[in-house]
Amino acid sequence: MTRNVFTTIALTYALYSVLLFAYPVSADEPWLGTKTLNCSALEGQSPTNAQQWLSMSLWASHCYSYQARAVTIDESEISTLALSHRIQDGIRQQVVQYLDGPSMSIERHVRVGHWGWMSAPEADVSIPTQWAEHLGDIYAISLEGDKRVAGRDAVQITFDPHDTDRYPRQWWLDAATGLVLKHVLRNTDDDILETFQVTQLQDPERFSGNVDIGYPESAPSTDWQVNWLPRGFQLQSGVSRELSDGRVQQLYSDGLATVSVFVEPVSASSFLPGVHRLGVSAVAVERYQDSNAVHQVVAIGEVPPEVLRRVVRSVERVDNVSE
């Protein structure tokens, strides 16, 4: 893996991270079933606690069309983003575009939504409620009102992890819509690693129909297995795949934090094993050797470096794993 390819993967991961908390993941694949989010349920909502605000935020991320400008700030640079989310004739269009430096963007057109990190919900539990409860098992969640971001009234939600396997986070939600206006990631010493902030939110308009949420029929098949992940992390089926050239990409999430795992044959330009920093993300690299070849295993994510090192060291070929 060359440095140029590695940098491209990191930039794509960064863009995906913006999409992840701004918009739930979507994918075109066989589904086990669907549930419906009724966008009219947002009308007249008046959340009174953090769980209700999180539930409203998930509804809003599916149900509002808008244009926005935003900035991301980390230790080394400031980037300007253009965000767009549109719903027309049941099709959602999601776009994130960097306005500084090399031109990069991600665009998706999807007919239905897909909250890929969750297993199928219980029949009597709404999807937003299950998501909020799942986060409550992993983070201590607190709420503060009377905030203001980008000229709009907001509430602040703080996520303090119950363990040391992930970082604290803060969200600021638009009081009128529930959309995420600001996101701050901190390390275990409470230093700010990265800030995402909407600077202008234009024309938020609620969709009047229903949005279906699908669940994958099964996890993608691969010859590689990750044997350890922090508690609560689940495979993102819609963006995990084994490519024809033997490379494997898997993405995991606990609902907020994400970890990407890549496996590929070692080449002369591959990175040396160890832990590296790339902007706000940490990168862990290990070698895996069997009778066939030597492979490079890479994990990248906004989690403590020692967590990524443990993840990559747990990766094995499935046929080498004991029954």
Secondary structure, DSSP 8 states (H G I E B T S, - for coil): --HHHHHHHHHHHHHHHHHHHHS-----S-EEEEEEEEGGGGTT----SHHHHHHHHHHHHHHEEEEEEEEEEESS-EEEEEEEEEEETTEEEEEEEE-SSS--EEEEEESSEE-TTS----TTS-HHHHHHHHHHHHEEEEEEEEEEETTEEEEEEEEEESSSSS--EEEEEETTT--EEEEEEE-TTS-EEEEEEEEEEEEEEE--SEEEEEEESS----SEEE----TT-EE-GGG-EE-TTS-EEEEEESSS-EEEEEEEE--TT---SEEEEETTEEEEEEEEE-SS-EEEEEEEESS-HHHHHHHHHTEEEGGGS--
